[in-house]
Amino acid sequence: MSQTTPHSSNDTGQAFEPIVVADIGGTNARFAVVTHYESSNNQFVISHQSTYPSAEFPSFETAISRYLNELPIAKPTRACLAVAGPVKAQQVYLTNLGWQFNSQDIKQQFGFNELAVINDFAAFAYAAPYLDPKQNIEIKSGQAQAGANIAVMGPGTGFGAACLARDINGSAVMSCEAGHISLAAVTELDQQLLVALKQEIAHVSVEEVFSGRGLAHLYQAMAKVKGHTAERLSAAQISERASECEICDATLNHFCDWIGSVAGDLSLTFGALGGVFIGGGILPRMAERLKSSQFVERFVTKGPMSQYAGQIPVTLVVQENIPLIGAAACLHERASIR
């Protein structure tokens, strides 16, 4: 949605105050204004979107300054930024850009009354209750429990995960470093691949397989296990050659199979009876392969907890603007509980 509309009311009956939202990644800096929340369809209206190549700016301050200077409306006094990097106290570091800033300094410099800075996967978790089922892809059917925890995860440049924890007292987003937990082998092929991976990587974490560079690692290990000579291929090249290269095809298939076990593990870790949402930059491009893989079988194979995992629905999120929706939801939720 991209129209500009008058302010509406939130669930407390108060007027909705517009929010500057941003999605700051290593490639692009995306900004927009959320003008209001439509309670009738549980959607935020996103307007005045602008995308700038991040490399064009020496700092975050110069990027947001350009956006605010070009805004054709009065500058909102609320803002929430979703960033691809760690947020520690008030210090923010953009891993792939080298940008760093203090959120309190940004708040004062640009005159915001309210400013929040959150990790991009925290934004994904905040966005989860506001996603449109019609725009996304069901990977595993299930019965989401109303008001229960929701897990979000996905492979991209790295592997991200977070949880929207909910109970009768409210909700909160739990960020984590799930990409750096040790990757577990479940099948005999997993074990063989893990042995091959450990010959090159001291600590085989989830991210060392389920990420862009991880797909290349998995290809190298698959070739070794299958007795083939591996080329030096990138994730994109592996995907491009899958129709003609047996090892590339096997790599992509096993990527989809094995991540089912990882997703199932995280669903148990987070108690995600409200559902699991998968995003990131890789799997949305492999939707059909994921649907035809052993993802679901491996997701639910959890011994005594197989029935528990079996009831959890899994959705592949292909809808646009997730970080912007999540940034808006973060401040909207705060306003609703005041």
Disulfide bonds with the S-S distance in Angstrom:
none
